[in-house]
Amino acid sequence: MVKSSYTITETNFMKLAIAMGRQGLGKVCPNPSVGCVIVKEGHIIAKSRTADGGRPHAETEALKIAGVMAEGSEVYVSLEPCSHHGKTPPCAEALIKAKVAKVYIACLDSDERVSGRGVKMLQDAGISVDVGLCADEARKGNQGFFKRVEANLPLVTVKIASSMDGKIALSNGESKWITGEYARRYGHKLRAEHDAIMIGAASVVSDNPMLDCRIEGLNKYSPIRIITDGKNNKINDIYNIVKSSHDIKTYLLYNGNQDERTDKLAQNGVELIKADSLDDGSLDMRNVLHKIAEIGVTRLLVEGGARLVSAFIEQNLADYVYWFRAPFCIGNDGLSAIKNIGLTALANKQNYNYVESIKLGVDLLDIYEVRR
C-alpha cells in the first residue's frame, strides 16, 4: 500500500493536488480543503478542489469533469476519500462507480468516521491504493482541519502590524495607517484564507472596524467575525461590526450574564457564546478556542489589540505569527504591540522558527512558526 519511493511525475501530480486544495483555505470550514487530480495515460484529464462551502468534495467535482474518461485512470487526492454518508454520498463510492484503476492518497483522514475506512472501501472494490505520497506537505496544507479534529482547537495565526520598534499606535491612539497599501492588501488576503477573524472588544470601541475582506474578487470571502469581551460591557449596537452582523456572521464570546444589552446584540444578528473565565476575570482563551472549534472554525486569524495578542502569546496558543513592520520608529511613548506576558526567566521563553520574510512595498512581513 505504501511505496518506498516515487517518480518525479507521481510527486508532481500529488503536489498539484495539494496546491489545488490550498486554494480553498478559508472557504470550506468545517471541512478540509482537498485537491484531486485525475490522470490517464500520463495526462491530466481533470482537477478540482473542495467547493466553496465544503461541498461538493474534490473527488466528486473532478470525476464530473473527467466523465467516462475516468475509467482506468489514476487519481491523486490530498486526503483520504470520505467513506460515510453525510449530506453527500461517499467520495470513495464515487471513485468505485467511476471504475478508476488506482488512487494515490497523500494522508489519512483523522476524522473517526473515515480514518482508514475510505482506503478499505477502495481496496475491497479491487482498486489499487497507495498512501503516503507528500504526506507531510498535505498535512501542513490542512493543518487547521487536523488540529480541530485531533485537539478540538483551530489553527491560530496572530497578525501584528507595527513600526520598526514594535509600536502599534501613537500615545494618543492614532494608528491609521502604520503600514502601507501593499501590507494592508496582504492582510486582507490573510483574512480571506482564514475561516474566522478575532478582535478584542477594546479594539472594536477604539477603531470601529468592519473586519471584512476588501479586495476586489475576494469580497465574498470575508471571514466569520469573533469579538472577545471579558468585561462584558463594551459592545453595543452602534458599532459597524454589530450593524453588519446580519450580512457577515458575527459571534460575541463573553463571560458575564445575558442582559438587555446582549439581548439587543442578538436581535441585531450577533450570536452569543458564553466562555469560561480565569481567576482575574478575563476570558480563558483556551476555552474560547474550544468554543470556536465547536462551531466549525479550523483557521483563526487574531488581529488584536495588544492585550488579546499578548494573551495568545502568553498562553502559548498561537501557531503562527505574521509580523508586518513599517520602516519608521514611534518611540517609547507609543503603544506596544505586545503587553506584559509574565515572562520571569529566559528559560521559559516561547521559541519560534523563522519561516520567511516578504517585502511588501516599503514594509516587511516576517513570518514565524511556534516551535513545540
Secondary structure, DSSP 4 states (H G I P E B T S, - for coil): ---S---HHHHHHHHHHHHHHHTTTTTSTTS---EEEEEETTEEEEEEEPPTTS-S-HHHHHHHHHGGGGTT-EEEESSPPP-S-SSS--HHHHHHHTT-SEEEESS---STTTTTHHHHHHHHTT-EEEE-TTHHHHHHHTHHHHHHHHHS--EEEEEEEEETTSEEE-TT---TTSS-HHHHHHHHHHHHTSSEEEEEHHHHHHH-------STTTGGGPPEEEEEETTS-S--TTSHHHHTTTTS-EEEEE-S---HHHHHHHHTTPEEEE--B-TTSSB-HHHHHHHHHHTT--EEEEEE-HHHHHHHHHTT--SEEEEEEESS---TTSEESS-------GGGPPPEEEEEEEEETTEEEEEEEE--
